[in-house]
Amino acid sequence: MSAIQIDDLLRRVELFRGLSREEVTKIFSHGLTTRVPKGDILFQKGATGNQMYVVLLGKVGVVEGKKVIATLATGDMFGEMALVTNEPRSATIVALEDTQLFVLSESTFERLMTKRVAIRLLLNIVKTLSHRIKDANLKMTGQV
């Protein structure tokens, strides 16, 4: 991955905020990038998992029953709750269009991160989850 691509990720992906180009390059060198065709299910609600994902290109849908309840696009992350809590997946995720994802597994996360990088990533995950909770609360109270 080029320096320009890494710099673009640093700007667009909340997970990587506060990390250096070198740190993100190291994370990508040990992670997996995968393409998912439109319509493919990435995982089902209730499934076990120890990976989180970052949307590099495309869109995925968070599905409850047959309804898409949220859309995640370039720069968004998902699956982080299962990575952090080791609990079953809380939703089904479907590719809404051809999508490219970065996959970060629990073992890669634990093995390769320095304490500083791991803490920064976890703080970024907490920040994202906090925003999602706030948005859900606003929707529930009709303020959105």
Contacts in CASP RR format, 6 or more apart in sequence:
PFRMAT RR
TARGET T0000
AUTHOR 0000-0000-0000
METHOD contacts of the structure
MODEL  1
MSAIQIDDLLRRVELFRGLSREEVTKIFSHGLTTRVPKGDILFQKGATGN
QMYVVLLGKVGVVEGKKVIATLATGDMFGEMALVTNEPRSATIVALEDTQ
LFVLSESTFERLMTKRVAIRLLLNIVKTLSHRIKDANLKMTGQV
1 25 0 8 1.000
1 28 0 8 1.000
3 21 0 8 1.000
6 21 0 8 1.000
6 24 0 8 1.000
6 25 0 8 1.000
6 28 0 8 1.000
7 21 0 8 1.000
9 16 0 8 1.000
9 24 0 8 1.000
9 56 0 8 1.000
9 75 0 8 1.000
10 16 0 8 1.000
10 17 0 8 1.000
10 18 0 8 1.000
10 19 0 8 1.000
10 21 0 8 1.000
10 24 0 8 1.000
12 74 0 8 1.000
12 75 0 8 1.000
13 54 0 8 1.000
13 75 0 8 1.000
13 77 0 8 1.000
14 75 0 8 1.000
14 76 0 8 1.000
14 77 0 8 1.000
14 124 0 8 1.000
14 127 0 8 1.000
14 128 0 8 1.000
15 54 0 8 1.000
15 77 0 8 1.000
15 121 0 8 1.000
15 124 0 8 1.000
15 125 0 8 1.000
15 128 0 8 1.000
16 24 0 8 1.000
16 27 0 8 1.000
16 124 0 8 1.000
17 120 0 8 1.000
17 124 0 8 1.000
18 120 0 8 1.000
18 124 0 8 1.000
19 27 0 8 1.000
19 117 0 8 1.000
19 120 0 8 1.000
19 121 0 8 1.000
23 117 0 8 1.000
26 112 0 8 1.000
27 104 0 8 1.000
27 112 0 8 1.000
27 113 0 8 1.000
27 117 0 8 1.000
28 102 0 8 1.000
30 108 0 8 1.000
30 111 0 8 1.000
30 112 0 8 1.000
31 102 0 8 1.000
31 103 0 8 1.000
31 104 0 8 1.000
31 105 0 8 1.000
31 108 0 8 1.000
32 102 0 8 1.000
32 103 0 8 1.000
32 105 0 8 1.000
33 56 0 8 1.000
33 100 0 8 1.000
33 101 0 8 1.000
33 102 0 8 1.000
33 103 0 8 1.000
34 100 0 8 1.000
34 101 0 8 1.000
34 103 0 8 1.000
35 98 0 8 1.000
35 99 0 8 1.000
35 100 0 8 1.000
35 101 0 8 1.000
36 42 0 8 1.000
36 60 0 8 1.000
36 95 0 8 1.000
36 98 0 8 1.000
36 99 0 8 1.000
36 100 0 8 1.000
36 101 0 8 1.000
37 95 0 8 1.000
37 98 0 8 1.000
38 95 0 8 1.000
38 96 0 8 1.000
38 97 0 8 1.000
38 98 0 8 1.000
38 99 0 8 1.000
39 94 0 8 1.000
39 95 0 8 1.000
39 96 0 8 1.000
40 94 0 8 1.000
40 95 0 8 1.000
41 92 0 8 1.000
41 93 0 8 1.000
41 94 0 8 1.000
41 95 0 8 1.000
42 53 0 8 1.000
42 60 0 8 1.000
42 93 0 8 1.000
42 94 0 8 1.000
42 95 0 8 1.000
42 101 0 8 1.000
43 49 0 8 1.000
43 89 0 8 1.000
43 92 0 8 1.000
43 93 0 8 1.000
44 89 0 8 1.000
44 92 0 8 1.000
45 64 0 8 1.000
45 88 0 8 1.000
45 89 0 8 1.000
45 90 0 8 1.000
45 91 0 8 1.000
45 92 0 8 1.000
46 88 0 8 1.000
46 89 0 8 1.000
46 90 0 8 1.000
47 88 0 8 1.000
47 89 0 8 1.000
48 82 0 8 1.000
48 88 0 8 1.000
48 89 0 8 1.000
49 82 0 8 1.000
49 83 0 8 1.000
49 88 0 8 1.000
49 89 0 8 1.000
50 82 0 8 1.000
50 83 0 8 1.000
50 86 0 8 1.000
50 105 0 8 1.000
50 106 0 8 1.000
50 107 0 8 1.000
51 79 0 8 1.000
51 82 0 8 1.000
51 83 0 8 1.000
51 103 0 8 1.000
51 104 0 8 1.000
51 105 0 8 1.000
51 106 0 8 1.000
52 77 0 8 1.000
52 78 0 8 1.000
52 79 0 8 1.000
52 80 0 8 1.000
52 82 0 8 1.000
52 83 0 8 1.000
52 103 0 8 1.000
52 104 0 8 1.000
52 125 0 8 1.000
53 77 0 8 1.000
53 78 0 8 1.000
53 79 0 8 1.000
53 93 0 8 1.000
53 101 0 8 1.000
53 102 0 8 1.000
53 103 0 8 1.000
53 104 0 8 1.000
54 75 0 8 1.000
54 76 0 8 1.000
54 77 0 8 1.000
54 101 0 8 1.000
54 102 0 8 1.000
54 104 0 8 1.000
55 72 0 8 1.000
55 73 0 8 1.000
55 74 0 8 1.000
55 75 0 8 1.000
55 76 0 8 1.000
55 77 0 8 1.000
55 78 0 8 1.000
55 99 0 8 1.000
55 100 0 8 1.000
55 101 0 8 1.000
56 74 0 8 1.000
56 75 0 8 1.000
56 100 0 8 1.000
56 101 0 8 1.000
56 102 0 8 1.000
57 74 0 8 1.000
57 99 0 8 1.000
57 100 0 8 1.000
58 73 0 8 1.000
58 74 0 8 1.000
58 95 0 8 1.000
58 96 0 8 1.000
58 97 0 8 1.000
58 98 0 8 1.000
58 99 0 8 1.000
58 100 0 8 1.000
59 71 0 8 1.000
59 72 0 8 1.000
59 73 0 8 1.000
59 95 0 8 1.000
59 96 0 8 1.000
59 97 0 8 1.000
59 99 0 8 1.000
60 71 0 8 1.000
60 72 0 8 1.000
60 78 0 8 1.000
60 93 0 8 1.000
60 94 0 8 1.000
60 95 0 8 1.000
60 96 0 8 1.000
60 99 0 8 1.000
61 68 0 8 1.000
61 70 0 8 1.000
61 71 0 8 1.000
61 72 0 8 1.000
61 93 0 8 1.000
61 94 0 8 1.000
61 95 0 8 1.000
61 96 0 8 1.000
62 68 0 8 1.000
62 69 0 8 1.000
62 70 0 8 1.000
62 71 0 8 1.000
62 72 0 8 1.000
62 78 0 8 1.000
62 91 0 8 1.000
62 92 0 8 1.000
62 93 0 8 1.000
63 69 0 8 1.000
63 91 0 8 1.000
63 92 0 8 1.000
63 93 0 8 1.000
63 94 0 8 1.000
64 91 0 8 1.000
64 92 0 8 1.000
65 92 0 8 1.000
68 94 0 8 1.000
68 96 0 8 1.000
69 91 0 8 1.000
71 96 0 8 1.000
72 78 0 8 1.000
77 125 0 8 1.000
77 128 0 8 1.000
78 93 0 8 1.000
79 89 0 8 1.000
79 93 0 8 1.000
80 125 0 8 1.000
80 128 0 8 1.000
80 129 0 8 1.000
81 87 0 8 1.000
81 89 0 8 1.000
81 90 0 8 1.000
81 129 0 8 1.000
82 88 0 8 1.000
82 89 0 8 1.000
82 90 0 8 1.000
83 104 0 8 1.000
83 106 0 8 1.000
83 109 0 8 1.000
84 122 0 8 1.000
84 125 0 8 1.000
109 118 0 8 1.000
109 121 0 8 1.000
110 118 0 8 1.000
113 121 0 8 1.000
135 144 0 8 1.000
138 144 0 8 1.000
END
